[in-house]
Amino acid sequence: MEKREIATLKFDGTKPTRLSFKLLHDWVVWQFPKKADHGLIGAVHPPLENHGWIPATIQIEKQVAYVYGHLSETFASPELAADYLSANGRSPE
């Protein structure tokens, strides 16, 4: 299985990776995600200077985020990252 590493976290190379909020403690989790049927559509930012925002679906009750670290692109803002998921029919896992 292909893996990708961002800021010491390993991501599946083909699909969103489930990460606990505990693992994301050094990352910025966007504070204004968009509501969806089964959770929230948002974005996360690694603790790396000049790195873009990565789309994520967030399940607060489970304290997890499905981070789309497998995508080849990142986004200039959390809004753009969340819009990418909304436009591509993604919903919380």
C-alpha positions as CSV (number, residue, x, y, z in Angstrom):
1,M,0.0,0.0,0.0
2,E,1.4,3.4,-1.0
3,K,1.9,5.8,1.9
4,R,2.6,9.5,2.0
5,E,4.1,11.4,5.0
6,I,3.2,14.9,6.0
7,A,4.6,16.4,9.2
8,T,5.5,12.9,10.6
9,L,2.0,11.5,10.0
10,K,1.6,8.7,7.5
11,F,-1.3,8.9,5.0
12,D,-2.9,6.3,2.8
13,G,-1.9,7.1,-0.8
14,T,-5.2,6.3,-2.3
15,K,-8.0,7.4,0.1
16,P,-8.7,9.6,3.1
17,T,-6.8,8.6,6.3
18,R,-8.7,8.3,9.6
19,L,-6.8,10.2,12.3
20,S,-7.7,10.9,15.9
21,F,-7.8,14.4,17.3
22,K,-5.0,13.3,19.6
23,L,-2.7,12.6,16.6
24,L,-3.6,16.0,15.1
25,H,-2.7,17.9,18.3
26,D,0.0,19.9,16.5
27,W,-2.1,20.6,13.5
28,V,-4.6,23.4,13.0
29,V,-8.2,22.1,12.6
30,W,-10.4,24.7,10.9
31,Q,-12.8,26.1,13.5
32,F,-15.7,26.8,11.0
33,P,-16.4,23.5,9.2
34,K,-19.6,23.2,7.1
35,K,-22.4,20.9,8.3
36,A,-23.2,17.8,6.3
37,D,-25.6,15.0,6.8
38,H,-23.3,12.8,9.0
39,G,-20.6,15.2,10.3
40,L,-18.7,18.2,9.2
41,I,-16.7,19.1,6.0
42,G,-13.6,21.1,6.9
43,A,-9.9,21.3,6.6
44,V,-6.6,20.7,8.5
45,H,-3.2,22.4,8.3
46,P,0.0,20.7,9.3
47,P,2.6,22.4,11.5
48,L,4.7,23.2,8.4
49,E,5.4,26.7,7.1
50,N,4.1,27.4,3.6
51,H,2.1,24.2,3.5
52,G,-1.5,24.4,2.2
53,W,-4.7,23.4,3.8
54,I,-5.8,19.7,3.4
55,P,-9.5,18.8,3.1
56,A,-11.0,16.7,5.9
57,T,-14.3,15.4,7.1
58,I,-14.7,15.6,10.8
59,Q,-16.7,13.6,13.2
60,I,-16.7,15.4,16.5
61,E,-18.6,12.8,18.5
62,K,-15.9,10.2,17.5
63,Q,-13.0,12.7,17.9
64,V,-11.6,11.8,14.5
65,A,-11.0,13.4,11.1
66,Y,-10.7,11.7,7.7
67,V,-7.8,13.7,6.2
68,Y,-7.5,13.8,2.4
69,G,-3.7,13.6,2.5
70,H,-3.7,11.5,-0.6
71,L,-4.7,14.4,-2.9
72,S,-1.9,15.9,-5.0
73,E,-3.0,19.4,-4.2
74,T,-3.4,21.5,-1.1
75,F,-5.4,24.7,-0.8
76,A,-4.7,28.3,0.1
77,S,-7.5,28.5,2.6
78,P,-9.6,26.2,4.7
79,E,-12.7,27.4,2.9
80,L,-11.3,26.4,-0.5
81,A,-10.4,23.0,0.9
82,A,-13.9,22.4,2.2
83,D,-15.4,23.7,-1.0
84,Y,-13.3,21.1,-2.9
85,L,-15.0,18.3,-0.9
86,S,-18.5,19.8,-1.3
87,A,-18.0,20.2,-5.1
88,N,-16.8,16.7,-5.5
89,G,-19.6,15.1,-3.6
90,R,-17.6,14.1,-0.6
91,S,-19.3,13.7,2.7
92,P,-18.1,12.7,6.2
93,E,-17.1,9.0,6.2
